[in-house]
Amino acid sequence: MADKNTWMARRTRVSEIIEVGYDQDWPSRLYDLVNALAIFINLTASILYTFEELQGQYGPLLLSVESITVAFFTVDYCLRLWTAPALYRKLSEPRAALKYALSFSGLVDLFSFLPYYLPVFFPAGAVAFRMFRVVRIFRLFRINAYYDSLNVITQVVASKRQQLLSSVFIILILMLASSLCMYSLEHEAQPDVFTNAFSGIWWSMSTLLTVGYGDIYPITTMGKLFGICIAFLGVGMVAIPTGIISAGFVDQYSRIKRLSEYANETDIDFIKVTLSKRDPWAGQTIQSLGLPAGIIVAAIQRERQIIVPRGDVELFPDDTLVLGARSLGNDRHIDLKEMVLRSQNPWNGQRIRDLDISRQTIIVMVRRKGSLLIPNGDLMLKEGDSIILYSQSHIRDASTIEI
């Protein structure tokens, strides 16, 4: 069991390194930098290799660069496949690996290196496999995850996807309708150009979305007038998705500005708790702790790294948890009293259950030589103990603590 936990801890650490890292986790940030450089270098080498003069002079060097970066992509994919159980803790190891392999990022990672090796096993399909190398460009989406400013693009497109799909649907309908109309107007005058109802699709696309390429154009008077109308409609149709995305950017940045500058300030109190091997929280995930709704785990300090606590993060002994809760604010203050036991105090050497205290007095905590003790009935008090208690009665030699 211990070996299994150790193995899973190693997987978790490797997963933290290869995923998007945090500023305090320098190995993860270094891996992010190497990954981004590998993507840019691979794409740059692939583009430069298409120039004949560079291919003849630097061809072997460019191929070597491609081989090294593809090898890095291969190792990266294997590591992500191996650490999938740490990413999807609720699934078994085979299902977790399968979920990553069939995800969009998993397929992009696979096709970024697989076509490079396939010609070795299938030489006849080398040309077709080379076309799949274009998939590597989709690895640039990984860089999108490293920067919050680039993430805004993904958030805007995702939030406005319904409006964008509606505008694309309208454009497709207009293209089909204009193609049918132009066929009716131009077929007799240009039977070789507008041969059927779908032959005008290219003309309608180039007219609606651009200013036309001049390879297909109307020659009749009615066809030219109809072409002018379609060109005007095209300007408006292209402006619809552009306006949707622009409005989405404005809304997103306005929301971020409101959150950062105009949000209501609420005081939150934080405490640090270091787990020991005997604590019941050690070995559990955050979502299984059963914390009250008003308490959150804000951060986890594990050795020299800071971990953002997600629900599936497992806690280990010696982890330092930063717990946060809303402050009392304008609520009624709870006044506690602190009393240090001196040599003459009658409580010295007595158990808590034997103390002669009123029912309105509750011992909350006992602090002994830097350690915090839970005040159960069998706890024996000693000289020098600092006792934190709640009481509505006056207690001599006790100082008030305002919470």
Salt bridges, closest charged atoms under 4 A:
GLU16 OE1 - ARG13 NH1 3.24
GLU19 OE2 - ARG80 NH1 3.25
ASP25 OD1 - ARG13 NH2 2.90
ASP32 OD2 - ARG29 NH1 3.78
GLU66 OE2 - ARG133 NH1 3.15
GLU66 OE2 - ARG136 NH1 2.99
ASP76 OD2 - ARG80 NE 2.84
ASP76 OD2 - ARG139 NH2 3.58
GLU93 OE2 - ARG11 NH1 3.33
ASP109 OD1 - ARG139 NH1 2.98
ASP109 OD2 - ARG142 NH2 2.32
ASP251 OD2 - LYS160 NZ 3.66
GLU314 OE1 - ARG89 NH1 3.63
ASP319 OD2 - ARG302 NH2 2.82
GLU338 OE2 - ARG367 NH2 2.66
ASP378 OD1 - ARG353 NH1 2.27
ASP385 OD2 - ARG368 NH2 2.70
ASP397 OD2 - ARG396 NH1 3.43
